Amino acid sequence: MGILSRKVTCNTHGQDSSYFLGWEEYEKNPYDEVNNPNGIIQMGLAENQLSFDLIESWLAKNQEAANFEREGQSIFRELALFQDYHGLPSFKNAMSGFMSENRGNRVSFDPKKLVLTAGATSANETLMFCLADPGDAFLLPTPYYPGFDRDLKWRTGVEIVPIQCTSANGFRITKSALEEAYKQAQKLNLKVKGVLITNPSNPLGTTITRTELNRVLDFVSRKNIHLVSDEIYSGTVFTSPGFISVMEVLKENKLENTDVSKRVHIVYSLSKDLGLPGFRVGVIYSNDDIVVAAATKMSSFGLISSQTQYLLSALLSDKSFTKNYLKENQTRLKNRHNKLVSGLEASGIDCLKSNAGLFCWVDMRHLLNSNTFEAEIELWKKIVYEVKLNISPGSSCHCNEPGWFRVCFANMSEETLEVALNRLKMFVYGPSSTTRSQSEHQRLKTLRKMKVSNWVFRLSFQDREPEER
């Protein structure tokens, strides 16, 4: 009989995924401009470091909040003592207001329906505990964030069934893909409790269209199941089409205060939009009072510190700051995104057209030796060990087409990004980037794309549906 629990000794955490293994390799040999210029550059981490100066400037001007003071008096003792799991009302009010502002004030959020959690990781797991029993399933569109295998499944016992999306239509969610995933779950004798979407998508960097949101809402309504919309990248949308929250679609369809609205839940955090993953600030928003009450009790296992809540309630309540921050941050993300895309194009590499997020979904199918996931991992290892860039292979995101990679661009300086792009160009074209080698590369790329396109078309022609422009 084992000494440790089955939960601890099982391997469902997902730590052996190439997504996490790339991080481990980076940590052994991290790039540093001065001290380790030949190290691995971290392009597998979706962090936003582009607008720290805006927050630092606010902190410098708002010493009272930064020093935990109110009207010149220290409130250190007040914050140091026990706070219950409902959170500071001032913070919940400020957070609700910021979430509305992030959505152009087209919808509003009630602070009473907000549950505070230690980051989106905790929020997503808490929702799984609230909505599903061990052995039940949630449907997720592919490709999806590799950490979901840990966040949704590891401790809850919930299963994930993929909704297979393909490059044939830009990885859009189709009606037939939703139905197919539901049937697949039934074949596996799994009870489907809901659908989880990320909007904007991680790893695609695209916003979900109104057509898709209506399609998913119709699906969960017919099946009488839940919809969890993870909207942690909502403030990173840097170009049109803009972000449409599931709450807006509920409002447009006059579904507020209906049974359907009670089965729609939003996850949000400040990790991506404000670049504060270390602050551990996440929220669940639900119209179901029972879910709110249960999730609030469960938040005891992962509270946000009172100091963090106090500081951020002051920052988020400063409307001139938040308005300027959201606008400036989106401008910087757009510029950095364009730099990555044009740099990849110079190496003959395309990306899925995207309008949000801290990463691009990069098409390297033409660089594979064969159209297999083995070839994808072989290419990934070369990029990690030879080119010394940590990027995430599509297979770690459960993409069903080999050769796609997620490449992050906002967690490094512009100079470091240039180094990364030069390394990649050297890898693709060789040390002497001659016109001949570039034209040969383009020829191979065209051939490979023709082969892959035919394969994808055969695989998914039944899923091709007219999509909203």
KATARA-V23895 format. One line per field, one symbol per residue. burial: + if it has 24 or more other ideal C-beta (glycine too) atoms within 12 Angstrom, else -. A space follows every 50 residues. Layout:
burial = ???
This chain:
burial = -----------+-+--+++++++-++----+-------++++++++++++ +--++--+---+--+--+------+---+---+-++++-+++++++++++ +++---+++++-++++++++++++++++++++---+++++++++++++++ ++++++-+++++++++++++++++++++++++--+----+++++++++++ +++++++++++++++++-+++-+-+++++++++++++++--+++++++++ +---+----++++++++++++++++++-++++++++++--++--++-++- -+++++++++++++++++--++--++--++-+++-++-+++-++--++++ ++-+++++++++++++++--+-+-++++++-+++--++++++++++++++ ++++++++++++---++-+++++++-+++-----------+---+--++- -+--++---+--+------
